[in-house]
Amino acid sequence: MELIPAIDLKDGHCVRLKQGRMDDDTVFSEDPVAVADHWVKQGARRLHLVDLNGAFAGEPVNGEIVNAIARAHPGLPIQIGGGIRSAETIQAYLDAGVQWVIIGTKAVKEPQFVRDMCKQFPGHVIVGLDAKDGKVATDGWAQVTDIDVVDLARQFEHDGVVAIVYTDISRDGMLQGVNVEATERLAEAISIPVIASGGITDMEDVRRLCGARTVGITGAITGRAIYEGTLDFAQGQALADELQSRGPGMSGTTGSGVRK
């Protein structure tokens, strides 16, 4: 299982939000490129970038920073979410060296967009599903729908997305522990990889995710924990590698994030 550092971008800075609230942010660095450098030196095999301003604006706002990080680390797998709502935006990010785009709110509101983008950019589309109590949330978590997250994930798997980033929004940014059970339920229901997000706090959460009864959880995004120090990133990845090597809790991932 890959631990994936989150670099959330707001107003040009690296921040973390609590439960998706733009007015409840903590600035961890004013130099996101240096932050990316740091995590790569710590052994990160993939980066998770989010344009928070873009998520609310509906178009890229911190695109130049994303491009700068991609230029600084050619060949490093990077996934980007926030404001991914047009083919032009996707093409621009892929041209800049980003490997995957994460479609969030627009995927829920316009599923046809996901189908079209999977055809136009095969192998490069991930869908981010945020949920609370099994129901999908949209618009930067401002709206909780009555759509079942498992049903929607199955639909997107059929459409050709390469992975699902699943965030339990009741726990994200709160350091309350990852919701392994909900993540397992989703991973067992689909055959594409699930990347867990939200609530990862410490080494125990890494153990719990690696001990999941399904091989479908191939990665875990971590943010506040590695910035505030409740989880040492390098030690966490080493533990995940060790536990994975013992099997059968986790399978490996290929460069595309798809299970071997």
N, C-alpha and C positions, 0 to 999 in steps of 0.2 A: 504493500500500500504506500502510495506517495503522500507525504505531507506537502501541502501546497501553500506557500505564504501568500496572504492577501495584501495587496497594496491598493487601498481605497483612496481615490483622488477627489479632493474637493478644493476648489479655488487654488489649484496648483500645488496643494500640500498633500501629504500622506496622513490620513485621519482614520479613526474608527468611529462608527455611530453605535448608539445603543438602540436596538430594536428598530433600526432604519429611520430614526428621527433626525432630520437634517439639522435641527436646532440643539441636538444633544451629541456633539462630536468632541473628540479628543484629538488634537494635532500631535502626531508623533514625530513628524519631520517636515521641514520645508523643502527638502531635496529628495523627491521620490526616486530619482535615478540612483542616488547614493544608497537608498534603502534597498533597491533591487540588487545593487552590487553586493550589499551586505548579505542578503539571503542566498545569493548564488555562492558566495564564499563559504557560507554555512552548509552548503550541500544541496540547495534546492534544485530539483530536477524539472520544475515547472513553476510558472508564476501565474497568479490569479489577479488580474487588474480589474478595477471597477471605476468607471467614470460616474461618480455620484451625481455631479451636476447634470451630466448627460442623461441619467436615468430620469430625472425630474423634468429636464428640458425637452427630452424626446429626440435629441441629436447630440453628437459628440461635442463636448466642451473642453475636455482635457486631452484632446487627441494628440497634440504636439508632445506631451509628456510620454504618452504611450509609445509614440513613434521613437522618441529618444531612448526609451528603455529597450525597445526592440533592436535599435541600431547598436546599442552598447553590448547586447548579448545575442549576436547572430547565432542561429542554430538552437537557442534555448526555447523549448516549447512555452508559448505564452497564450493564455486565454483572456479575453476581454469582454466585459459586460457593461451595460449602462448606455442607453441611447442608441441601441442597435435596431434601427427601424427602417432601413432602406438597403437595397442592393448596393448602392453607391458607397455607403458607409462600410459595408462588409468588404467590398473590393479594395477600398482604401486601406483598411487595416491589414488585409492579407498582403497587399503590395508592400506594406511597411515591415512585414516580417512576422506579424502575429499569426499563430497557427489556427486558433479556433475563436469564433465569436459566439457569445452567449446571448441568446434571444430570451427576453424575460416577459415583460408585460404584453408586448405585441404578440407573443406566441399564444397567450391566453385569449386575447381579444380578437386576433385575426389568425386562426390556425392555418389558413391557406397560405399566409406569408411564409410560415415555416416550411410547408410543402414545396413552395416555389424556390425558396433559398436552398433547400437540400438538393434540389435538382440542379440549381445554378452553381452551387459551391459544395459539391459532394465531399464528405469527409471533414468539413470545416465548421459544421453547425452543431452547437450544443444548446440545449434549452435549459434555462434556469427556472426551476419551480420553487416558489416560496409557499409554505403552507403553515397553517395553524390548526391543530386538531384535525388534520387530514384534509382540510379544505384550502384551496388555492387562494393566495393573496396577490394583488396586483398594485401597480402605480406606487412603487416604492413602499409597499406594504400598507398603503393608505386604505385599501379596500380589501376586505375578505369576502370571497365569493362562496357560492354553495357548490362549486365544482369539485369533484373528488380528485385528489392528486394522482391516485393510481390510474384511474380511467384516462386522465389526460396524458400521463406518461406513456401509457400503452399506445395511445394514438400517435404520439410523436415518434415513438420507436418505429411504428409502421411507416411513418413519413420519411424516415431515413436519418434522424439525428444520431450523432455518434455517442452521446452520453447525456445524462441528466445531472445537473448540479442541484442538489436538494437542500434547501435551507429551512430549518425549523425556526420560524420567526419569533416564537415565544422564548427562545433561548439565545439567539444570535447577539453577540456583543455584551452578554450578561455574565459570562464566566460561570454558568450554572451547570455545566456538564452537557455533553452531546446526547441527543435523543436517539440512542442506538436502535430502540425498538421500532420507532417510526421509519427510520432509515432502512432497517432490515425489511420491513413490510414492503416498501417500495422496491428495493433491490430484488426481492423474491418474486415480484409480480412482472418484472421485465427482464430481458436478456442483455440489454446494453448496460454499460457501466453506470454506476451511481457514484457521484462524488459528494461526500457528506460535507455539510457546512452548517455552522451555527452552534455555538455553545462549547466548542472544544476548549478545555481549560488546562489540562495537565497530562502527565504521563499515564494516569489511570484511564483517561478517555481514549488515548492511543491503544492501550491494552484492550479496552472494551470494544473498540471498533475492529481491531484485528481478531478478536475472539467472536465476531459476529458469525451466525450460523450460515450465512450466505457468502459466496465468493464474489458477489456482484458489487460490493463496496470497494472500489479500486483506488480511491483517493480521499483525502480529507483536507479541506481548506481551513487554515487557522489564521486568525488575525490578532485580536486583542491579547490573547494569551502569550504569543511570542513577543509582542511589543511591551507588555507589562511584566514579562518574566516568569509567569506561572508555568510556562512550558519552554524548555530549552529546545530550540528547533533541531539542532544537530543530534542531540540525544534522543529526541522523539523519533526522528527518521531512522536512527540506528536501531532503536527498539522495534519499530515497525518492520524493518528488514529482518531482524532476528526472529521475531514471531512469525513472520511470513515464511521464512525458510523452514520453520518447523512443520508448517502446514497442519491441518487442511484448512485453517481459518480463512486465509486469503490467497487469491491467485495473483500472479503478477500482471503488469500492464505492458502493452507495447507502446511504442512512441506515439501512437494515435490515441492512447487512452483506452483502447479496446482490449478486452481480455485475450490472453493467449489461448 
